[in-house]
C-alpha cells in the first residue's frame, strides 16, 4: 500500500512537470533558438552624420553654431538652440523646445512638442503642430491646418489660413496685423453635362 501511494505521488509529480513543460516549452524554445532576431538595427541619423558641429550640455540641450538644414523625418530628443537660421524638412519631430536666433522654415507635418522661440521670421508648412507657443521677433506664417496649442506672439505680421487653430490667442507688435486667408476651394462639376 505504501508502494502504491508512493507510485501515485511520483505519477502526480511527473504529470505536473509534464504539464508545466508543455505549457512553457514554446517560450523556452524561443529563448534558446529564436525564430525572429528582433528589430533591425538602423543607423541613427545624427547631426554629426550631416557634418554639423554641435555642442551638447547636460544631455538636454544641443547648441548649433550657424545655419541648420535638416532633411525630412529628422528627430530630436533634446532642446535645441541654433545660432543662425533653421530649415526643417517634412515630417521632422522636435520632442522639446526650439530656440533660433535667425529665421525658421518648417516643412509639412513638422511637430514641435514644446515652444518655438525665434528672433526672426517663422514660416510653418501645412499640418505643422506646435505643442507650446510661438514667440517670434519677426512675422509668422502658418500653413493650412496648422495647430498651435499655446499662443502666437509676433513682432511683425501674422498670416494664417482659416482652418488653422491657435488655442490661446494671437498678439502682434505695434505695426503688425493678423491676416486670415481663405482655404482655396476646388469646384467640381455638378453633373456630367458640365464636363463636356
N, C-alpha and C positions, 0 to 999 in steps of 0.2 A: 504494500500500500504506500509506503514511503517512496518507493521507486516510481510508482505511478504519479504521485504528486510532484516529485522532482522532474519527471519527464514532461508533465503538463506545464510546469513552470518554465522549463527550458524551451518548450514549443511556443509558449506565450511570448517569451523574450525574443526568440528568433522571428516570430511573426511581427512583433513591434519593430525590431531592427529592419526587417524586410520592408515594412510599410514606410518607415522613415526614409530608407534608401530609395524606394520607388518614388516617394514624394519629392525628394531633393536631388535625385540623380540628374535630371536635366540641368539644374543650376550648377552642380558640381562639374558636369561635363563642359558646360560653357566657360567655367572658370579655368579648367585645365587646358582646354583647346577651344578657344572662341571661334565662332563662325564669322563674326564681324570684327575687324581690327579696330573699330572705333572711328571717331571722326577724323577726316583727313587733316593733316597739319597744313594750314595755309600760311604762306609767307605774309607776315604783317607789313602793311604799308605804313611806313613811318615818315616823319619829316626828314629824317636823316637819309632815307632812300630817295627823297625828292631833291636832295642836295641843299637843304635849308639848315642853316646853323641855328641851333636852339640852345636856350639856357633854361634848365629846369630848377625850380625852387620848391622844396618841401614835397615834391611829388604831386603837388596840387596845382601848380602854376607853370605854364610853358610860356617863355618870352621869346619873341622872334624879332630880330633886328632887320628892318627893311620890309619890302612888299612880300606878301604871301599869296601864291596862286595855288589853290587846291583842286585836284581832279575830282571827278564825280565819285559819289559814295564814300568820301573820306570821313573817318570817325575820330572824334576827340573825346577823351575821358576827363581831361583836366580843364581848369580855367585857362584861357589863352589871352595873352597880351601881345599885340602886334604894333611895333613902332614903324608904321608905314600903312599901306593900303592892303585890304583883304579882298580876294576874289575866290568865292567858293562855288564849285561845280554843283550840278544837280544831285539831290539826294544826300548831301553832306549832313552829318549829325554832330552837333556840339552838345555834349552832356552837361556842360557847366556854362558859366558866363563868358562873354567875348568882349574884349576891350581893344579898340583900334584907334590909332592916332590919325589915320588918314581916312579915305573913303572905303565903303563896303559895298560889294556887289554880290548878292546871294542868288544862286540859281533856283530852278524849280524844285519844290518839295524839300527845301532845306529846313532842318529842325534845330532850333537853339532852345535847350531846355530851360535856361535861366535868362539873364538880362543881356541886352546888346547895347554897349556903350561906345559911341563913335564921335570923334571930334569933327569929322567931315560929313559927307552925304551918305545916305543909306538907300540902296535900291534892292528890294527883295522881290524875287520872282514869284510866279503863280504857286499857290498852295504852300507858301512858306508858313512856318509856325514858330512863333516866339513865345516861349513859356513864361517869360517875365515881361519886362518893359523895354521899350526902345528909347534911348536918350541920345539924340544926335545934335551936334553943333550946327549942322547944315540942314539941307532939305531931306525929306523922307518920301520915297515912292514905294507903294506896296502893290504887288501884282494881284491878279484875280484870286479870289478865295483865300487870301492871306488871313492869318489869325494871330492876334496879339493878346495874350491873356492879361497883361498889365495895361500900361498906358503908353502913349506915344508923345514924347516931348521933343520938339524940333526948334532949332534956331531959325530955320527958314520955312519954306512951304511944305505942306503935307499933301500928297496926291495918292488917292486910293480908289478902288472900284467899289461900287455899291454892294457887292457881295462879299466884301471884306468885313472882318469883325475885330473891333478893338474894345476890349471889355471895360477898361477904366478911363476912357476919355482921351482926347487929343488936345495938346497945348502947343501953340506956335509962338515964336518970338514976335516982337512988336510989328515988324513989317511982313510977317508970314501969313499965309492964307491956307485954308483947307479946301481942296478941290476934290469933289466926289465924281468919278467917271462912271458913265453908264456901261453896263456889260454889253458888248456887241451882240446883236441878235442875228440869228440865222433864220431866214424866211424860206419855208418850204412851200412848194406849190400846193394849192388847196385841192386840186384834182389832176387827173391825168391829162385833161384837156389843156391845162395851163402850161404843161411842159412843152408841147409841140409848137 
